[in-house]
């Protein structure tokens, strides 16, 4: 199992950062480099406990689909999404939001297991962990930008 820990300080309330982090619409904006689009499940707005979403994105030159479900949810402190189906053997992404210095410390704990046994572990070591970490960092920068500039990518559908 590979684990990525990230801390991102955002000058906004935990409620704002929590909602931006679960916005299907903002997720698509933050992953435009991989052409990520929602194709099933929650199509827009704010994903809730028990809901799932299926994404189609281009990674390493190939389009892939991944479905994740919200398995834990405590507004505005934490939520967890876990893979239901996709290219990984498994993944779990815990999102935490802690008030800090008139803002929010956004914490990501992302764990994944690659398929293909030892070959998957080698891929993790050589490039996959760094690739996934960069995707999360870029996503967090977009969340930070929207939160701090008061832009709204939220729809309550």
N, C-alpha and C positions, 0 to 999 in steps of 0.2 A: 504494500500500500504506500502511495506517495501522498504527502501532505504539504499544502501551501498555506502559509500564514501571511496575511496582509493587514496592515493598519493604515487607515487613511483618515486624516483629520479634515472635517468639513465644517465650515462656519455657517451652520444652520441647525435647526432643532432636530432631535432624534425622530420626531414624527415626520418631518419633511424628508429626511434622508431615508427613513424606513419606507415611505410610500414611493419615492423615486426608485428605490432598489427593487421594488416588486412591480413596477410599471412595465407591462409588456411592450408598450409603445416606446419607452425610453430604451429598453433593452435592444430593440431593433435599431435604434439610432446609434447606440454605443457599440454595436457589432457590425456596422456597415462594411468594414474591411473584409468580413467573411461572408457578406451578402446574406446574413441571417434573416430569415423570415419565419413568422409563425404560420403553420399550415393546419393545425388542429388544436382542439381544446380551447382554452381561454385565448380569444383572438385579439383583445385589446383591453385597456384599463388595468386595474389593480388585481393581481392574482391573490386568491384567498386560500385558507386552509382547505386541504382536500382537493383543490383544483389541479389540473395538469395542463401542460402546454407542450406541443410538439413543434420543434424548430427544424428548419432545413437550412444548412449552411455549408459553405465551401471551406474545407480544411485540407491542406496538403494537395491541392489540385483536384479534389474529389468532393462532390456534394454528398452530405451525410444527413441523416435524420436522428434526432434525439428527443425523447419524451421525458420530462421530469414532472414530479408532483410535489406540492407543498405538504410536508409531513409534520411540521411543527410550526406554531404561530403564536407569538405573544407580543401584540402590538403595544408600544413601538420599540420593544427591546430586542426581539430576535425572531427569525424565521429560518426554516430549513427546507431546501429542496433536494430531492433525491432522484436519481435516474431510474426510470421505469424500463426504458429500452433505448438502445443506442450502441455506439461503437465501443464504449468502455465495458469492462466486466461489471464495474459498479462505480458510482460516484455519489458523494454527499457534500453539499455546500451549506455550511452554517453561516448565517449572516447575523452579526450582533451590532447593536447601536448603543453606545454609552455616552451620556452627557459628559462634556469636558470643556472647560474654559470657554463658556458661551458658544459652544459648538457641539459637535458629535464626533466621537472616535468610532469610525466604521471598521469593523473587524470581519475579515473573511477567513474561515477555516474550510479549505477545500481539500477533500481527500478523494483519491481515485485509485482504482485498480485497472490496469491495462489488460487487454486480452493477450493471448499467445504466450503465457508463461514467462520463461526466461527471455524470450525475444521482446516481450512487452516491457519487462524490467529494464532491459538494455535500452529500448527506445525512451523510456522515462528518463533514464540517466543521461542519454546523449542529447535529447532535444525536447521531449514532450513536456516535462515539468516546466522548463523555461518558456515554452510556447504557451502553455496554459496560464502561467503566471503573468505573462505579458498581456494576454487577453483580459484577465481580471484587472490588472493595473489600468489598462486603457478604459475599461468599463467604469472603474471607480473614478477616473478623471472626468468622464462625462457626467456621472452622477454629481460629483463635486461642483462642476461648472454650472449645471442646471440649478442645484440647490443654492449656491452662493450668488447667482445672478437673478434668482427669483423667476426663472423660466419655468413654465409648467408643461410637462409632458404627461400629465395625468388625465385619465378619463375614468370616471366611475361607471363603467358599463356593467 
